[in-house]
């Protein structure tokens, strides 16, 4: 476990997603790149797609959680950004409650071992949840084991049924880019401040305390 301090973690503030993409594009290392769902990521991925020449070769996109709805459903994380990633290498998470598909997904990402994301582009919820790991739910405490590092999760809002990476598998990421939209006095900015100083028991704080990779914060104020 390590403690982060707000004054030592790079914190970038931008007004637009194009500005955010210009900062992120040269930072993404080749390898497996985990994407959050949520409303922040479709415009971000569209902006990154316009900067393909600045992206490293060998990026493989995957998702750190997925809603169990068809790809064309508005709630599907893959479907929300797939057009922006057209032509790129992608490993979608399963869209159904299918154990065989879940095992095939884990094997595609990590073979028979545990995954290590080169890059994790992480959003988080107003309650501090990450991926589909929500405060107070048992999935937050699940261990990460080879062949068992994603879990079935249930959200408090629709679409409720999900797959999610475990906290330990997320914490193994080599470079963690935390991305949120809001002003300095927003609830999300406060979650970041609390997590940076190890305060509270949100999933975001737990992840910061367990993470051993490089951490950067990106705030879209516009």
C-alpha positions in Angstrom: 0.0 0.0 0.0 1.2 3.5 -0.8 0.0 6.9 0.1 -0.4 9.7 -2.5 -0.2 13.3 -1.8 -2.1 15.9 -3.8 0.9 18.2 -4.2 3.1 15.5 -5.8 0.7 14.1 -8.3 0.5 15.8 -11.7 -2.9 17.5 -12.0 -3.8 18.9 -15.5 -6.7 21.2 -16.1 -8.2 21.8 -19.5 -11.3 23.4 -21.0 -12.1 21.0 -23.9 -11.7 17.3 -24.8 -9.4 18.3 -27.7 -7.0 19.8 -25.2 -7.3 16.6 -23.0 -6.6 14.4 -26.0 -3.5 16.5 -26.9 -2.2 15.8 -23.4 -3.1 12.1 -23.3 -2.1 11.0 -26.8 1.7 11.1 -26.4 1.5 9.6 -22.9 -0.2 6.3 -23.9 2.3 3.5 -24.0 1.9 0.5 -26.4 0.0 -2.4 -24.9 -3.3 -3.0 -23.2 -5.3 0.2 -22.5 -8.3 0.0 -20.2 -11.3 2.3 -20.8 -14.0 3.3 -18.4 -17.6 3.8 -19.5 -19.6 7.0 -18.7 -20.4 10.2 -20.5 -16.8 11.6 -20.5 -15.4 8.9 -22.7 -17.3 9.1 -26.1 -16.1 12.8 -26.7 -12.6 11.9 -25.4 -12.2 8.9 -27.7 -13.5 10.9 -30.6 -10.9 13.5 -29.9 -8.2 10.9 -29.5 -9.2 9.3 -32.8 -8.5 12.6 -34.5 -4.9 12.4 -33.2 -4.1 8.9 -34.4 -0.7 10.0 -35.7 0.3 10.9 -32.2 -0.7 7.6 -30.6 1.8 4.8 -30.1 1.6 1.8 -32.4 0.4 -1.4 -30.6 -2.4 0.0 -28.5 -5.0 -2.6 -27.6 -8.3 -1.1 -26.3 -10.4 -3.0 -23.8 -13.0 -2.0 -21.2 -12.8 -2.3 -17.4 -16.6 -2.8 -17.0 -19.5 -3.5 -19.3 -23.3 -3.4 -19.0 -25.1 -6.5 -20.0 -27.0 -5.0 -22.9 -26.6 -5.3 -26.7 -23.8 -3.2 -28.4 -26.4 -0.9 -30.0 -28.1 -0.2 -26.7 -27.3 3.4 -25.5 -26.1 1.9 -22.2 -23.4 -0.3 -23.7 -19.8 1.0 -23.0 -18.3 -0.6 -26.1 -21.0 0.6 -28.4 -20.6 4.2 -27.2 -17.1 4.5 -28.5 -16.6 1.8 -31.1 -17.1 4.1 -34.0 -14.2 6.3 -32.8 -12.0 3.3 -32.5 -12.9 1.7 -35.9 -9.8 0.0 -37.3 -8.0 -0.2 -33.9 -7.4 -3.5 -32.0 -10.1 -4.0 -29.4 -11.0 -6.7 -26.9 -14.7 -6.1 -25.9 -16.0 -7.4 -22.6 -19.0 -9.8 -22.8 -22.4 -8.3 -23.2 -24.2 -11.3 -21.5 -24.1 -13.3 -18.3 -22.0 -16.0 -19.9 -19.2 -17.6 -17.8 -17.5 -19.1 -20.9 -17.4 -15.7 -22.6 -16.0 -14.2 -19.5 -13.2 -16.8 -19.4 -12.5 -16.3 -23.1 -12.2 -12.5 -22.4 -9.8 -13.0 -19.5 -7.6 -15.3 -21.7 -7.6 -12.8 -24.5 -6.4 -10.1 -22.1 -3.9 -12.0 -20.0 -3.5 -15.6 -21.1 -3.6 -17.8 -18.0 -2.2 -15.2 -15.7 -3.2 -11.8 -14.3 -3.6 -8.8 -16.5 -1.5 -5.7 -16.4 -2.8 -2.6 -18.1 -0.1 -0.4 -19.6 -2.7 2.5 -19.4 -5.9 2.8 -17.5 -8.1 5.7 -18.5 -10.3 5.9 -15.4 -13.5 7.8 -14.8 -15.5 7.5 -11.6 -19.0 8.1 -10.4 -20.4 10.8 -8.1 -20.3 8.2 -5.3 -16.7 7.4 -5.9 -17.3 4.1 -7.7 -14.8 2.9 -10.3 -15.6 0.4 -13.1 -18.7 -1.3 -11.7 -17.3 -1.6 -8.2 -19.7 0.4 -5.9 -19.3 1.5 -2.3 -20.4 -1.2 0.2 -20.8 -4.0 -2.3 -19.1 -7.3 -1.8 -17.5 -7.3 -5.3 -15.2 -4.5 -4.1 -13.4 -7.0 -1.8 -13.1 -9.8 -4.4 -9.5 -11.1 -4.8 -7.9 -11.2 -8.2 -6.8 -14.6 -9.3 -5.7 -16.1 -12.6 -8.9 -16.9 -14.5 -11.0 -15.1 -12.0 -10.2 -11.4 -12.1 -13.5 -10.1 -13.4 -16.7 -10.3 -11.4 -20.4 -10.0 -12.0 -21.7 -6.8 -10.4 -25.0 -5.0 -9.9 -25.4 -1.2 -10.1 -28.0 0.9 -8.3 -29.3 2.3 -11.6 -30.0 1.0 -15.1 -28.5 -0.9 -16.8 -27.9 -2.7 -13.5 -26.3 -5.9 -14.5 -22.6 -5.7 -15.3 -19.2 -7.3 -15.6 -16.3 -5.5 -13.9 -12.6 -5.9 -13.4 -11.6 -6.4 -9.8 -9.9 -3.7 -7.8 -6.6 -5.6 -7.7 -6.5 -6.1 -11.4 -7.1 -2.3 -11.9 -4.5 -1.4 -9.3 -1.8 -3.3 -11.3 -2.0 -0.8 -14.2 1.4 0.8 -15.0 0.0 4.2 -15.7 -3.3 5.5 -14.2 -4.9 8.5 -15.9 -7.8 9.6 -13.7 -10.2 11.8 -15.8 -13.2 13.8 -14.6 -15.3 16.7 -15.6 -16.2 19.4 -13.1 -15.1 22.5 -11.3 -12.8 22.6 -8.3 -15.7 22.8 -5.9 -17.6 19.8 -7.6 -18.3 16.5 -5.8 -15.9 14.8 -8.1 -13.0 17.2 -7.4 -13.6 16.5 -3.7 -13.5 12.7 -4.3 -10.1 13.2 -5.9 -8.8 15.3 -3.1 -10.0 12.8 -0.5 -8.5 9.8 -2.5 -5.2 11.5 -3.0 -4.8 11.8 0.7 -6.1 8.4 1.6 -9.3 9.6 3.2 -12.7 8.0 3.0 -13.5 4.4 2.0 -14.7 5.0 -1.6 -13.5 2.6 -4.3 -11.5 5.5 -5.8 -9.6 5.9 -2.5 -9.0 2.2 -2.3 -7.6 2.1 -5.8 -5.3 5.0 -5.2 -3.9 3.3 -2.0 -3.4 0.0 -3.8 -2.0 1.4 -7.1 1.8 1.1 -7.6 1.8 2.7 -11.1 2.3 6.3 -12.2 -0.8 8.4 -11.4 -1.9 11.6 -13.2 -5.1 13.6 -12.8 -6.9 15.2 -15.7 -9.8 17.7 -15.0 -12.0 19.0 -17.8 -13.4 22.3 -16.5 -15.3 23.4 -19.6 
